[in-house]
Amino acid sequence: MLKIYGADLSSPSNKVRFVANELGLEYEYVKVNLIDGDNQKEAHLKLHPGGKVPVVNDDGFVLFESNAIIRYLADKAESLLYPAAAKQRALVDQWSDFVAQHIATAVGRVLMNRVFAPFLNQEVDERSLADGLSFLERFLPVVDAPLKEQRYLAGGELSLADFNLLSALDPVEVAQVDISGHLNITRWRQDLMGRDFYTKCHKSYGDVLAAMAGG
Ligand SMILES: N[C@@H](CCC(=O)N[C@@H](CS)C(=O)NCC(=O)O)C(=O)O
């Protein structure tokens, strides 16, 4: 059976679970404890030499990098989440790459400096925090605009691009990034967060964090 190695607060790991849920795949979710450093232990390094999550093991076929994984899973299932037609596929790739480069990274910077660094007693990098916030100010309108014209990020159909954006934005409340002014993103996000693929994974990112912090 497919095994998904991930961590509950890892957005790329959750993205893989969202997609596997949407595809209706049976899988075993194996939690890797990043705080205890289980990702740096020999058993995990055999799966991912860089010591990261997510990783999947599909009956002996081991793959890391969340976008490579979700493309593989969707292709294997011949799913329209990753359309075969060249132009449609290119648009899904375009938005997925844009989100990964410019939005997921920016949210990650804010989350790291506002939440994880203080929690782990690490120094806050003010420059990185400011950059993250300014990238979001610049790039959130870029993904808001298509969502005004069409239901989903890459067109009229749900695609892997939506899973990229949804998982990238999952921590925004926890990171105190107010996205409510982006009305199209907000509407799109509320729709997707109510779907089974999402609620099977968690109610919200904030709930997971609160549960871990004992709140
Ligand atoms: N580009 C990678 C990012 C993977 C990544 O950075 N994972 C983090 C958790 S979100 C991790 O494993 N961190 C542990 C570490 O770096 O030691 C992907 O999309 O899969």
The ligand as an SDF file (V2000), in Angstrom:
LIG
                    3D

 20 19  0  0  0  0  0  0  0  0999 V2000
   10.1860   21.5260   -1.6060 N   0  0  0  0  0  0  0  0  0  0  0  0
    9.9030   20.4930   -0.6350 C   0  0  0  0  0  0  0  0  0  0  0  0
    9.9240   21.1160    0.7580 C   0  0  0  0  0  0  0  0  0  0  0  0
   10.1290   20.0550    1.8120 C   0  0  0  0  0  0  0  0  0  0  0  0
   10.3900   20.6720    3.1860 C   0  0  0  0  0  0  0  0  0  0  0  0
   11.0650   21.7000    3.3080 O   0  0  0  0  0  0  0  0  0  0  0  0
    9.8650   20.0190    4.2310 N   0  0  0  0  0  0  0  0  0  0  0  0
   10.0700   20.4970    5.5820 C   0  0  0  0  0  0  0  0  0  0  0  0
    8.7500   20.4650    6.3370 C   0  0  0  0  0  0  0  0  0  0  0  0
    7.5850   21.5590    5.6270 S   0  0  0  0  0  0  0  0  0  0  0  0
   11.0530   19.5790    6.2880 C   0  0  0  0  0  0  0  0  0  0  0  0
   11.1020   18.4020    6.0200 O   0  0  0  0  0  0  0  0  0  0  0  0
   11.8370   20.1390    7.2050 N   0  0  0  0  0  0  0  0  0  0  0  0
   12.7620   19.4070    7.9950 C   0  0  0  0  0  0  0  0  0  0  0  0
   14.1850   19.8490    7.8090 C   0  0  0  0  0  0  0  0  0  0  0  0
   14.4540   20.6640    6.9320 O   0  0  0  0  0  0  0  0  0  0  0  0
   15.0250   19.3760    8.5770 O   0  0  0  0  0  0  0  0  0  0  0  0
    8.5640   19.8320   -0.9530 C   0  0  0  0  0  0  0  0  0  0  0  0
    7.6930   20.5050   -1.5290 O   0  0  0  0  0  0  0  0  0  0  0  0
    8.3900   18.6510   -0.6720 O   0  0  0  0  0  0  0  0  0  0  0  0
  1  2  1  0
  2  3  1  0
  2 18  1  0
  3  4  1  0
  4  5  1  0
  5  6  2  0
  5  7  1  0
  7  8  1  0
  8  9  1  0
  8 11  1  0
  9 10  1  0
 11 12  2  0
 11 13  1  0
 13 14  1  0
 14 15  1  0
 15 16  2  0
 15 17  1  0
 18 19  2  0
 18 20  1  0
M  END
$$$$
